[in-house]
Amino acid sequence: MNEPERRINADPENAERSLVGLVLTVVELLRQLMERQALRRVDHGDLTDEQVEAIGETLMRLEQRMGELCEYFDVRPEDLNLDLGPLGTLLPEE
């Protein structure tokens, strides 16, 4: 029996959506890493009150913008969490 021929789905809309999803996944990963690093610095006490305020506002704006981008590109936030098989998911479950 012959194995069925495998073809790549070259639909431009599907390719664009996949690329957007990948880019948004990377941006979300970086946003979460920045947030965790900022929280560690706040907990360690090596930031001024003004710096804590600025970081908090920046992180809130980034989270809001990510939501807007997901909505604009019709990508659900949960779609950004890639399944890495036995390693679990890329992003922590919140």
C-alpha positions, 0 to 999 in steps of 0.5 A, a space after each residue: 500500500 502506498 503512503 498518502 502524499 503529504 503536502 504543505 498547506 500553502 494557503 497564504 491566510 493560514 500561513 499569515 495566521 500561523 506567523 502572527 501566532 508565533 510572533 505573539 507567542 514570543 512577545 507574550 513569553 518575553 512580557 511574562 519574563 520581564 514581569 517575573 524579573 520585575 517582581 523579583 527586583 521589587 521583592 528584593 527591594 532594589 527599586 525606588 518607589 518611582 521605579 516600581 510605579 513605572 514598571 507596574 504601569 509599563 507591565 499593565 500597558 504591555 498586557 493590555 496591548 497584548 490583549 488588543 493585538 490578540 483581538 485584532 488578529 483574532 488569536 485567543 490568548 490560550 492559543 499562544 501557549 505552545 505544547 512542548 510535549 513531555 516538557 509541558 507548555 511554553 507559558 506557565 498556566 495562570 
